[in-house]
Amino acid sequence: MTGATISTAAGLPSPLATSSGRDRLRLLLLLLVGVSSAFVFMEPSPYEVFSLFTLTVFAATGLAVTRAHAPLILLVILYNAGFTLSLIQVFGEPKTNMWVWVSWYLGLTAIGFALIATRDTARRLNALLTGLTIGAVGAALCGIAGYFGVMSELFTLYGRARGTFNDPNVFGPFLVLPAVLCGLRVLGGGAGALVRNVPILAVLLLGLFLSFSRGSWFIFVASAMVAVVLSLLTARSPVARARISLLTGAGVVFVVGLVVAALSFDEVGALFRERATLTQSYDTGPLGRFGRHILGAQLALDHPFGIGPRQFHLLFVEDPHNVYLNAFLSGGWISGLAYALLVLLTLVFGFTPVLRRSPWQIAYIAIYSTFVGNVALGFVIDSDHWRMFWMLLGLVWGLSIATRLTPETAMAATRARTSGQAVSG
């Protein structure tokens, strides 16, 4: 699985196909950021080190900042400023200071990815996604091996695959983007794309399934559905739409077959029956997941400045498990409103460009669709410190701006407007 192979499948250039030594260094760093994002065994993780170093190198060698980036930058600052102000109430309490620092850092990575993806988009995006896919396959293989007894103490937790992550509930969602991307390459490519991507997709889906994370299952299904709809909307002909529909049906059969094969193992079937329910015991009751949502909403209304970071679980045993509610509780109305507006604006701002033809449209559809899945899951999980979420958010902004700035995109939009004027005239 080389960079060139992945590039061809995605319709993007090879990540290191450039003559500039400076550009080679930056693309190599993005490749390493992608790979390192799959290894979260320690704090700080390799991803923190590589991403911070990469952002520093890009900042030192030139980043394009446009007016279109301003809303993202402003809302990220407001979101984290709310946490900082609310921190005054609980300053010095265990882990609160670090929690706020991590929030600032993740917000910075979102801005960084947005700026990076705005220029030299095809090569930079492909370098990052190539690394991410390589890392995801490695993590999935570790999770699968651990589940079936190879170094299980390292690669599993509570009988669930966690791969190279600390938590199965973070490991599973991480695999969704590369899985959706591989699926889209199959839908949009020929026989070669099928041969290259189906084995990778099988590994990723098996790892995702064995995480037994209901959240990751939901994100994958939701993201895949959005990706298929966007692919149908952007298909260039009825024949292409028919092909997408046919391959989607075949893909569903493939996934069902993979699940059935996994369930043939007794221990897999037993854990699946336990996990494959809409609610668990910890979801119900006055202090269950959904009960805490009601209590948290009442608390947020009574505390405009929030109750401080990492305080909710001291009052109600567990965290809110709702990223939107957690923003209001941890950072007050400033953080809560800023986060809600940031997510909404990202969805709206990124939608129209994803429908336009561009050299990176397949990758853009995968990223946007996975972001939608993460946004939906945020209502029942605390994803505010998920590295992948902030990477996705930043990439949606960067790709949206890059697509608007791409000459062929602008010409296509002009032709569409001209055609509309001619028809109306």
VOPAGU-2260 file (C-alpha; in pm, 1 decimal, decimal comma):
REM VOPAGU-2260
SITE   aa  ch    i         X         Y         Z
SITE  MET   A    0       0,0       0,0       0,0
SITE  THR   A    1     217,1     284,8    -126,4
SITE  GLY   A    2     147,7     653,3    -139,7
SITE  ALA   A    3     124,0     636,6    -517,6
SITE  THR   A    4    -132,3     357,6    -501,1
SITE  ILE   A    5    -354,0     546,1    -260,5
SITE  SER   A    6    -310,6     866,2    -460,3
SITE  THR   A    7    -418,9     707,1    -784,8
SITE  ALA   A    8    -722,7     555,3    -620,3
SITE  ALA   A    9    -829,4     892,1    -489,2
SITE  GLY   A   10    -757,2    1076,4    -812,3
SITE  LEU   A   11    -487,0    1284,2    -643,0
SITE  PRO   A   12    -118,0    1321,0    -723,3
SITE  SER   A   13     149,1    1123,8    -540,8
SITE  PRO   A   14     211,1    1301,2    -209,3
SITE  LEU   A   15     582,2    1358,5    -270,5
SITE  ALA   A   16     557,4    1437,7    -643,5
SITE  THR   A   17     704,7    1786,9    -621,4
SITE  SER   A   18    1047,2    1930,8    -698,6
SITE  SER   A   19    1082,8    2167,5    -404,2
SITE  GLY   A   20    1283,8    2041,6    -108,1
SITE  ARG   A   21    1080,2    2259,9     124,2
SITE  ASP   A   22     757,1    2115,2     -11,5
SITE  ARG   A   23     890,2    1761,7      24,1
SITE  LEU   A   24     964,1    1827,6     389,4
SITE  ARG   A   25     617,1    1968,7     453,4
SITE  LEU   A   26     445,7    1680,6     273,4
SITE  LEU   A   27     656,1    1427,4     461,5
SITE  LEU   A   28     554,7    1590,7     789,3
SITE  LEU   A   29     186,4    1570,4     691,7
SITE  LEU   A   30     235,7    1203,1     608,3
SITE  LEU   A   31     384,8    1147,3     954,2
SITE  VAL   A   32     101,8    1341,5    1118,5
SITE  GLY   A   33    -144,8    1106,7     949,8
SITE  VAL   A   34      42,7     793,9    1057,2
SITE  SER   A   35      99,4     918,9    1413,1
SITE  SER   A   36    -270,6     996,7    1459,4
SITE  ALA   A   37    -326,6     620,8    1490,4
SITE  PHE   A   38    -106,0     581,4    1798,7
SITE  VAL   A   39    -257,5     710,4    2121,3
SITE  PHE   A   40    -102,5     493,8    2391,9
SITE  MET   A   41      53,8     776,9    2588,7
SITE  GLU   A   42      11,8    1144,5    2674,0
SITE  PRO   A   43     135,8    1343,9    2498,5
SITE  SER   A   44      88,8    1111,0    2203,2
SITE  PRO   A   45     312,7    1102,1    1893,5
SITE  TYR   A   46      35,2    1290,8    1713,4
SITE  GLU   A   47      71,1    1587,0    1949,2
SITE  VAL   A   48     444,8    1601,2    1884,6
SITE  PHE   A   49     426,0    1567,5    1505,9
SITE  SER   A   50     124,9    1795,7    1460,0
SITE  LEU   A   51     273,6    2073,2    1673,1
SITE  PHE   A   52     607,1    2047,9    1492,9
SITE  THR   A   53     432,8    2037,8    1153,5
SITE  LEU   A   54     221,2    2344,7    1229,2
SITE  THR   A   55     534,2    2526,3    1343,1
SITE  VAL   A   56     717,8    2438,6    1019,7
SITE  PHE   A   57     424,2    2547,0     804,0
SITE  ALA   A   58     390,0    2871,9     997,9
SITE  ALA   A   59     761,2    2942,3     955,7
SITE  THR   A   60     762,1    2862,2     583,1
SITE  GLY   A   61     436,1    3033,8     491,9
SITE  LEU   A   62      63,3    2978,6     539,6
SITE  ALA   A   63    -218,1    3140,3     343,8
SITE  VAL   A   64    -470,6    3323,8     561,5
SITE  THR   A   65    -780,5    3460,7     389,2
SITE  ARG   A   66   -1084,3    3651,4     508,7
SITE  ALA   A   67   -1281,6    3329,5     471,0
SITE  HIS   A   68   -1080,9    3181,9     759,5
SITE  ALA   A   69   -1189,1    3460,8     996,5
SITE  PRO   A   70   -1515,2    3300,8    1124,5
SITE  LEU   A   71   -1333,5    2977,4    1207,9
SITE  ILE   A   72   -1053,3    3156,5    1391,7
SITE  LEU   A   73   -1293,5    3384,5    1580,8
SITE  LEU   A   74   -1526,0    3104,3    1691,7
SITE  VAL   A   75   -1239,6    2878,8    1802,9
SITE  ILE   A   76   -1100,4    3165,4    2011,8
SITE  LEU   A   77   -1442,0    3241,2    2165,2
SITE  TYR   A   78   -1504,0    2873,1    2236,1
SITE  ASN   A   79   -1179,9    2839,2    2429,0
SITE  ALA   A   80   -1201,3    3182,9    2588,0
SITE  GLY   A   81   -1519,2    3066,0    2760,6
SITE  PHE   A   82   -1330,6    2771,0    2909,5
SITE  THR   A   83   -1051,0    2998,9    3024,1
SITE  LEU   A   84   -1291,3    3237,5    3198,2
SITE  SER   A   85   -1481,7    2951,4    3359,3
SITE  LEU   A   86   -1152,4    2802,2    3477,8
SITE  ILE   A   87   -1118,8    3089,4    3727,2
SITE  GLN   A   88   -1388,4    2922,0    3940,3
SITE  VAL   A   89   -1191,0    2598,2    3974,4
SITE  PHE   A   90    -834,6    2706,8    3901,9
SITE  GLY   A   91    -578,9    2463,5    4038,6
SITE  GLU   A   92    -815,8    2169,8    4078,1
SITE  PRO   A   93    -682,8    1838,0    3942,2
SITE  LYS   A   94    -653,5    1822,3    3562,2
SITE  THR   A   95    -865,6    2133,4    3498,0
SITE  ASN   A   96    -578,4    2350,9    3377,2
SITE  MET   A   97    -448,1    2080,6    3145,6
SITE  TRP   A   98    -799,2    2018,3    3010,8
SITE  VAL   A   99    -824,4    2381,8    2901,6
SITE  TRP   A  100    -474,5    2377,3    2750,5
SITE  VAL   A  101    -566,0    2068,6    2547,8
SITE  SER   A  102    -881,9    2242,5    2424,8
SITE  TRP   A  103    -679,1    2541,5    2306,2
SITE  TYR   A  104    -431,4    2309,4    2138,1
SITE  LEU   A  105    -700,1    2110,8    1952,5
SITE  GLY   A  106    -863,6    2433,5    1838,7
SITE  LEU   A  107    -524,7    2544,0    1707,6
SITE  THR   A  108    -490,1    2220,3    1509,5
SITE  ALA   A  109    -829,5    2283,8    1346,1
SITE  ILE   A  110    -714,8    2629,7    1237,0
SITE  GLY   A  111    -382,6    2483,8    1124,7
SITE  PHE   A  112    -540,1    2214,2     907,9
SITE  ALA   A  113    -775,5    2471,7     755,8
SITE  LEU   A  114    -482,7    2695,3     661,0
SITE  ILE   A  115    -269,3    2406,4     535,5
SITE  ALA   A  116    -545,9    2264,8     314,0
SITE  THR   A  117    -615,3    2599,0     146,7
SITE  ARG   A  118    -301,8    2592,6     -72,0
SITE  ASP   A  119    -136,3    2308,1    -267,0
SITE  THR   A  120    -449,6    2125,9    -161,5
SITE  ALA   A  121    -426,2    1807,1    -366,4
SITE  ARG   A  122     -74,2    1711,5    -259,4
SITE  ARG   A  123    -112,2    1816,7     103,3
SITE  LEU   A  124    -445,6    1642,1     144,3
SITE  ASN   A  125    -316,7    1326,4     -15,2
SITE  ALA   A  126      -5,7    1318,4     204,3
SITE  LEU   A  127    -220,3    1349,6     516,7
SITE  LEU   A  128    -479,2    1091,8     406,8
SITE  THR   A  129    -212,7     848,6     288,6
SITE  GLY   A  130     -49,7     859,9     630,3
SITE  LEU   A  131    -383,4     835,8     806,7
SITE  THR   A  132    -485,2     530,2     602,4
SITE  ILE   A  133    -153,2     356,8     669,1
SITE  GLY   A  134    -186,0     430,6    1040,2
SITE  ALA   A  135    -549,3     316,8    1048,3
SITE  VAL   A  136    -469,1     -15,6     881,4
SITE  GLY   A  137    -186,7     -72,3    1129,6
SITE  ALA   A  138    -411,3      14,1    1423,8
SITE  ALA   A  139    -691,4    -209,0    1291,8
SITE  LEU   A  140    -454,8    -503,0    1241,6
SITE  CYS   A  141    -330,0    -461,4    1598,3
SITE  GLY   A  142    -687,4    -452,6    1726,6
SITE  ILE   A  143    -784,7    -762,7    1529,3
SITE  ALA   A  144    -473,7    -950,2    1640,1
SITE  GLY   A  145    -532,5    -852,5    2001,7
SITE  TYR   A  146    -894,9    -961,9    1990,7
SITE  PHE   A  147    -792,4   -1307,5    1871,5
SITE  GLY   A  148    -527,8   -1351,6    2139,3
SITE  VAL   A  149    -208,7   -1191,9    2005,2
SITE  MET   A  150     -84,7    -947,1    2270,8
SITE  SER   A  151    -443,4    -907,9    2387,1
SITE  GLU   A  152    -338,2    -732,4    2708,6
SITE  LEU   A  153    -198,5    -451,5    2493,2
SITE  PHE   A  154    -448,6    -428,8    2208,3
SITE  THR   A  155    -780,8    -500,9    2384,2
SITE  LEU   A  156    -976,9    -357,4    2675,1
SITE  TYR   A  157   -1271,3    -528,8    2847,1
SITE  GLY   A  158   -1275,4    -787,7    2570,6
SITE  ARG   A  159   -1302,1    -522,6    2297,0
SITE  ALA   A  160   -1042,8    -433,8    2034,3
SITE  ARG   A  161    -873,2    -100,9    2100,0
SITE  GLY   A  162    -574,3    -135,4    1866,5
SITE  THR   A  163    -314,0     130,9    1931,9
SITE  PHE   A  164    -556,8     347,7    2129,7
SITE  ASN   A  165    -636,1     371,7    2499,5
SITE  ASP   A  166   -1011,1     332,9    2446,2
SITE  PRO   A  167   -1218,0     119,6    2202,8
SITE  ASN   A  168   -1467,2     407,7    2184,5
SITE  VAL   A  169   -1197,3     628,0    2029,1
SITE  PHE   A  170   -1028,7     354,0    1825,7
SITE  GLY   A  171   -1350,0     263,9    1640,7
SITE  PRO   A  172   -1448,5     616,2    1528,9
SITE  PHE   A  173   -1091,4     681,4    1411,2
SITE  LEU   A  174   -1128,1     405,3    1150,1
SITE  VAL   A  175   -1441,1     558,3     995,8
SITE  LEU   A  176   -1278,9     824,2     773,5
SITE  PRO   A  177   -1034,2     588,5     597,8
SITE  ALA   A  178   -1309,3     326,5     566,8
SITE  VAL   A  179   -1549,5     573,9     403,0
SITE  LEU   A  180   -1267,6     699,1     181,2
SITE  CYS   A  181   -1187,5     345,4      63,6
SITE  GLY   A  182   -1555,5     284,1      -2,9
SITE  LEU   A  183   -1580,6     599,0    -215,2
SITE  ARG   A  184   -1272,3     498,7    -413,2
SITE  VAL   A  185   -1445,5     171,1    -494,8
SITE  LEU   A  186   -1762,9     353,4    -601,2
SITE  GLY   A  187   -1574,3     600,5    -818,5
SITE  GLY   A  188   -1300,4     378,4    -961,1
SITE  GLY   A  189   -1266,2      79,5   -1187,7
SITE  ALA   A  190   -1155,6    -276,9   -1133,0
SITE  GLY   A  191    -813,8    -160,1   -1016,2
SITE  ALA   A  192    -966,4      53,8    -741,5
SITE  LEU   A  193   -1177,3    -243,0    -635,7
SITE  VAL   A  194    -874,4    -471,0    -603,6
SITE  ARG   A  195    -668,0    -211,0    -418,2
SITE  ASN   A  196    -928,2     -88,5    -172,9
SITE  VAL   A  197   -1151,4    -383,2     -82,0
SITE  PRO   A  198    -880,9    -561,6     124,8
SITE  ILE   A  199    -802,5    -236,9     308,2
SITE  LEU   A  200   -1173,2    -175,8     365,2
SITE  ALA   A  201   -1220,8    -528,8     501,0
SITE  VAL   A  202    -942,5    -479,7     757,6
SITE  LEU   A  203   -1078,8    -141,5     867,4
SITE  LEU   A  204   -1437,5    -263,6     898,1
SITE  LEU   A  205   -1338,9    -574,1    1092,3
SITE  GLY   A  206   -1135,5    -361,1    1332,7
SITE  LEU   A  207   -1426,0    -120,5    1366,2
SITE  PHE   A  208   -1670,2    -403,1    1432,8
SITE  LEU   A  209   -1447,2    -569,1    1693,4
SITE  SER   A  210   -1420,7    -243,2    1886,4
SITE  PHE   A  211   -1784,1    -313,0    1982,2
SITE  SER   A  212   -1831,9      61,8    2003,2
SITE  ARG   A  213   -2192,7     151,2    1933,3
SITE  GLY   A  214   -2080,3     505,6    1862,0
SITE  SER   A  215   -1834,0     398,1    1594,1
SITE  TRP   A  216   -2094,7     173,1    1433,0
SITE  PHE   A  217   -2334,0     467,4    1424,1
SITE  ILE   A  218   -2074,0     706,8    1282,0
SITE  PHE   A  219   -1983,2     462,9    1007,1
SITE  VAL   A  220   -2342,1     394,2     902,7
SITE  ALA   A  221   -2436,6     763,8     914,6
SITE  SER   A  222   -2120,3     876,1     734,7
SITE  ALA   A  223   -2150,7     606,8     468,6
SITE  MET   A  224   -2513,1     701,9     400,8
SITE  VAL   A  225   -2424,6    1070,4     364,8
SITE  ALA   A  226   -2130,0     980,2     140,0
SITE  VAL   A  227   -2349,6     769,4     -89,9
SITE  VAL   A  228   -2610,7    1046,6    -115,4
SITE  LEU   A  229   -2343,4    1305,5    -198,2
SITE  SER   A  230   -2190,4    1068,3    -453,3
SITE  LEU   A  231   -2527,4    1027,1    -622,3
SITE  LEU   A  232   -2581,3    1404,1    -623,2
SITE  THR   A  233   -2240,5    1465,7    -780,4
SITE  ALA   A  234   -2245,5    1175,8   -1029,2
SITE  ARG   A  235   -2185,4    1298,1   -1383,2
SITE  SER   A  236   -2431,8    1070,3   -1563,2
SITE  PRO   A  237   -2722,2     830,3   -1508,6
SITE  VAL   A  238   -2481,5     544,8   -1578,9
SITE  ALA   A  239   -2253,4     663,8   -1297,9
SITE  ARG   A  240   -2550,1     687,2   -1060,7
SITE  ALA   A  241   -2659,8     334,8   -1153,5
SITE  ARG   A  242   -2305,3     209,7   -1089,9
SITE  ILE   A  243   -2297,1     378,0    -748,6
SITE  SER   A  244   -2634,0     227,4    -656,4
SITE  LEU   A  245   -2526,7    -119,8    -769,6
SITE  LEU   A  246   -2192,9    -107,9    -587,7
SITE  THR   A  247   -2358,6      31,5    -274,3
SITE  GLY   A  248   -2592,5    -266,5    -269,7
SITE  ALA   A  249   -2296,8    -499,3    -317,3
SITE  GLY   A  250   -2115,6    -315,1     -38,4
SITE  VAL   A  251   -2403,3    -370,7     202,1
SITE  VAL   A  252   -2396,2    -742,2     121,9
SITE  PHE   A  253   -2017,2    -740,9     174,8
SITE  VAL   A  254   -2047,3    -574,4     516,7
SITE  VAL   A  255   -2327,5    -807,3     625,6
SITE  GLY   A  256   -2118,7   -1104,9     516,0
SITE  LEU   A  257   -1820,5    -974,2     712,5
SITE  VAL   A  258   -2035,3    -935,7    1024,0
SITE  VAL   A  259   -2189,8   -1281,2     984,6
SITE  ALA   A  260   -1843,1   -1434,5     947,1
SITE  ALA   A  261   -1725,6   -1257,7    1263,7
SITE  LEU   A  262   -2035,9   -1370,1    1453,4
SITE  SER   A  263   -1951,7   -1732,9    1377,9
SITE  PHE   A  264   -1704,9   -1707,3    1666,8
SITE  ASP   A  265   -1894,8   -1769,4    1992,0
SITE  GLU   A  266   -1721,5   -1498,4    2195,5
SITE  VAL   A  267   -1784,2   -1242,5    1920,3
SITE  GLY   A  268   -2152,7   -1331,7    1905,6
SITE  ALA   A  269   -2195,0   -1308,4    2282,5
SITE  LEU   A  270   -2036,3    -963,8    2306,4
SITE  PHE   A  271   -2227,4    -845,1    2000,1
SITE  ARG   A  272   -2560,3    -940,4    2156,8
SITE  GLU   A  273   -2459,7    -751,0    2469,5
SITE  ARG   A  274   -2350,4    -435,8    2284,1
SITE  ALA   A  275   -2599,7    -427,1    1996,1
SITE  THR   A  276   -2881,1    -259,3    2188,1
SITE  LEU   A  277   -2996,5     100,9    2170,5
SITE  THR   A  278   -2956,2     147,4    2543,9
SITE  GLN   A  279   -2734,6      -2,1    2811,6
SITE  SER   A  280   -2798,5      -0,7    3186,6
SITE  TYR   A  281   -2586,8     313,9    3222,3
SITE  ASP   A  282   -2802,1     500,6    2967,5
SITE  THR   A  283   -3128,0     492,1    3164,4
SITE  GLY   A  284   -3246,3     610,8    3505,1
SITE  PRO   A  285   -3232,3     954,9    3672,0
SITE  LEU   A  286   -2850,5     958,9    3662,6
SITE  GLY   A  287   -2815,2     760,7    3340,7
SITE  ARG   A  288   -2679,2     914,6    3023,0
SITE  PHE   A  289   -3010,2    1069,8    2918,4
SITE  GLY   A  290   -3110,8    1162,6    3271,0
SITE  ARG   A  291   -2785,1    1355,0    3303,4
SITE  HIS   A  292   -2868,5    1544,6    2986,3
SITE  ILE   A  293   -3182,7    1684,3    3151,2
SITE  LEU   A  294   -3004,3    1767,2    3475,0
SITE  GLY   A  295   -2715,7    1922,0    3284,1
SITE  ALA   A  296   -2943,8    2139,6    3072,2
SITE  GLN   A  297   -3110,5    2276,8    3385,6
SITE  LEU   A  298   -2768,7    2341,8    3538,2
SITE  ALA   A  299   -2645,4    2519,4    3224,7
SITE  LEU   A  300   -2943,4    2755,3    3226,8
SITE  ASP   A  301   -2868,1    2852,5    3586,1
SITE  HIS   A  302   -2494,6    2914,1    3529,7
SITE  PRO   A  303   -2419,9    3157,1    3243,0
SITE  PHE   A  304   -2046,2    3122,6    3308,6
SITE  GLY   A  305   -2063,4    2746,0    3345,5
SITE  ILE   A  306   -1959,1    2536,0    3641,8
SITE  GLY   A  307   -1598,2    2497,5    3530,0
SITE  PRO   A  308   -1411,9    2232,9    3331,2
SITE  ARG   A  309   -1428,6    1872,4    3456,7
SITE  GLN   A  310   -1681,9    1949,7    3730,5
SITE  PHE   A  311   -1995,4    1777,5    3605,0
SITE  HIS   A  312   -1879,7    1426,0    3695,1
SITE  LEU   A  313   -1817,2    1539,7    4052,7
SITE  LEU   A  314   -2186,5    1625,5    4083,5
SITE  PHE   A  315   -2344,4    1345,6    3879,8
SITE  VAL   A  316   -2090,2    1058,9    3887,9
SITE  GLU   A  317   -2026,6    1060,0    3509,8
SITE  ASP   A  318   -1949,8    1318,9    3242,0
SITE  PRO   A  319   -2245,0    1466,0    3045,7
SITE  HIS   A  320   -2184,0    1248,7    2736,9
SITE  ASN   A  321   -2315,3    1530,8    2520,4
SITE  VAL   A  322   -2050,9    1752,2    2364,2
SITE  TYR   A  323   -2288,1    2046,2    2314,5
SITE  LEU   A  324   -2409,8    2036,1    2672,6
SITE  ASN   A  325   -2053,6    1996,5    2795,6
SITE  ALA   A  326   -1951,8    2315,0    2615,0
SITE  PHE   A  327   -2220,3    2510,5    2804,4
SITE  LEU   A  328   -2132,3    2349,3    3137,5
SITE  SER   A  329   -1754,0    2372,4    3109,8
SITE  GLY   A  330   -1728,4    2713,7    2944,8
SITE  GLY   A  331   -2061,5    2883,0    3002,2
SITE  TRP   A  332   -2285,3    3034,8    2740,9
SITE  ILE   A  333   -1985,3    3180,6    2556,6
SITE  SER   A  334   -1835,2    2838,9    2484,5
SITE  GLY   A  335   -2171,5    2670,9    2433,1
SITE  LEU   A  336   -2299,9    2919,8    2177,2
SITE  ALA   A  337   -1961,0    2946,1    2004,7
SITE  TYR   A  338   -1936,5    2568,6    1967,6
SITE  ALA   A  339   -2291,9    2528,6    1838,7
SITE  LEU   A  340   -2238,9    2809,5    1587,4
SITE  LEU   A  341   -1899,8    2669,8    1483,6
SITE  VAL   A  342   -2045,2    2326,5    1409,1
SITE  LEU   A  343   -2348,5    2468,3    1227,2
SITE  LEU   A  344   -2140,0    2709,8    1022,6
SITE  THR   A  345   -1896,5    2432,8     928,0
SITE  LEU   A  346   -2182,9    2216,5     801,2
SITE  VAL   A  347   -2334,2    2501,5     599,9
SITE  PHE   A  348   -2006,9    2650,4     474,1
SITE  GLY   A  349   -1876,3    2313,2     362,5
SITE  PHE   A  350   -2189,0    2182,5     190,0
SITE  THR   A  351   -2206,8    2373,6    -139,3
SITE  PRO   A  352   -1836,9    2331,0    -228,9
SITE  VAL   A  353   -1852,5    1955,7    -168,1
SITE  LEU   A  354   -2101,0    1934,9    -457,1
SITE  ARG   A  355   -1863,4    2113,8    -696,2
SITE  ARG   A  356   -1614,1    1929,0    -909,6
SITE  SER   A  357   -1258,3    1953,0    -785,3
SITE  PRO   A  358    -945,8    1734,4    -795,1
SITE  TRP   A  359   -1010,4    1634,4    -433,4
SITE  GLN   A  360   -1388,5    1588,7    -446,1
SITE  ILE   A  361   -1383,5    1219,9    -346,1
SITE  ALA   A  362   -1167,8    1292,6     -42,0
SITE  TYR   A  363   -1378,5    1599,5      39,9
SITE  ILE   A  364   -1699,3    1393,3      34,8
SITE  ALA   A  365   -1539,7    1139,3     271,2
SITE  ILE   A  366   -1422,5    1411,0     510,6
SITE  TYR   A  367   -1750,1    1604,4     507,5
SITE  SER   A  368   -1959,4    1288,3     551,1
SITE  THR   A  369   -1748,3    1168,7     843,0
SITE  PHE   A  370   -1774,6    1512,2    1001,8
SITE  VAL   A  371   -2155,2    1490,0     976,7
SITE  GLY   A  372   -2144,7    1151,8    1152,0
SITE  ASN   A  373   -1929,5    1293,0    1431,4
SITE  VAL   A  374   -2158,5    1593,4    1472,6
SITE  ALA   A  375   -2460,5    1365,7    1513,7
SITE  LEU   A  376   -2283,4    1138,8    1762,6
SITE  GLY   A  377   -2188,8    1444,1    1969,3
SITE  PHE   A  378   -2539,8    1445,6    2116,0
SITE  VAL   A  379   -2460,3    1127,0    2311,2
SITE  ILE   A  380   -2081,8    1142,1    2359,1
SITE  ASP   A  381   -1813,9    1387,7    2471,2
SITE  SER   A  382   -1605,8    1428,5    2155,6
SITE  ASP   A  383   -1461,8    1770,4    2241,1
SITE  HIS   A  384   -1112,4    1624,6    2288,2
SITE  TRP   A  385   -1118,9    1387,8    1991,3
SITE  ARG   A  386    -819,2    1475,3    1773,1
SITE  MET   A  387    -995,0    1341,9    1464,6
SITE  PHE   A  388   -1297,6    1567,8    1514,6
SITE  TRP   A  389   -1087,6    1883,6    1509,6
SITE  MET   A  390    -886,8    1758,3    1213,4
SITE  LEU   A  391   -1210,2    1696,1    1022,8
SITE  LEU   A  392   -1349,6    2036,7    1116,2
SITE  GLY   A  393   -1035,3    2215,3     999,8
SITE  LEU   A  394   -1018,4    2017,2     676,2
SITE  VAL   A  395   -1380,6    2097,2     589,9
SITE  TRP   A  396   -1298,3    2468,4     618,4
SITE  GLY   A  397    -973,7    2437,4     425,5
SITE  LEU   A  398   -1124,1    2229,6     144,4
SITE  SER   A  399   -1427,9    2454,7     122,5
SITE  ILE   A  400   -1208,9    2761,9      79,0
SITE  ALA   A  401    -972,9    2582,3    -161,5
SITE  THR   A  402   -1263,0    2461,0    -375,4
SITE  ARG   A  403   -1401,7    2812,9    -400,2
SITE  LEU   A  404   -1057,4    2938,8    -505,1
SITE  THR   A  405    -992,1    2665,5    -763,1
SITE  PRO   A  406   -1007,7    2808,7   -1119,6
SITE  GLU   A  407   -1202,0    2516,3   -1269,3
SITE  THR   A  408   -1454,5    2541,4    -986,3
SITE  ALA   A  409   -1497,7    2912,5   -1046,5
SITE  MET   A  410   -1540,5    2855,9   -1420,6
SITE  ALA   A  411   -1799,9    2584,2   -1358,4
SITE  ALA   A  412   -1993,0    2817,4   -1128,4
SITE  THR   A  413   -1976,2    3093,2   -1391,0
SITE  ARG   A  414   -2105,5    2857,4   -1660,2
SITE  ALA   A  415   -2390,8    2753,8   -1430,9
SITE  ARG   A  416   -2486,4    3117,2   -1364,8
SITE  THR   A  417   -2463,8    3202,0   -1735,0
SITE  SER   A  418   -2678,0    2904,0   -1824,4
SITE  GLY   A  419   -2934,3    3004,5   -1562,2
SITE  GLN   A  420   -2947,5    3360,4   -1695,7
SITE  ALA   A  421   -2991,3    3232,3   -2050,4
SITE  VAL   A  422   -3278,5    3007,1   -1946,0
SITE  SER   A  423   -3447,5    3277,8   -1742,6
SITE  GLY   A  424   -3402,4    3523,1   -2028,9
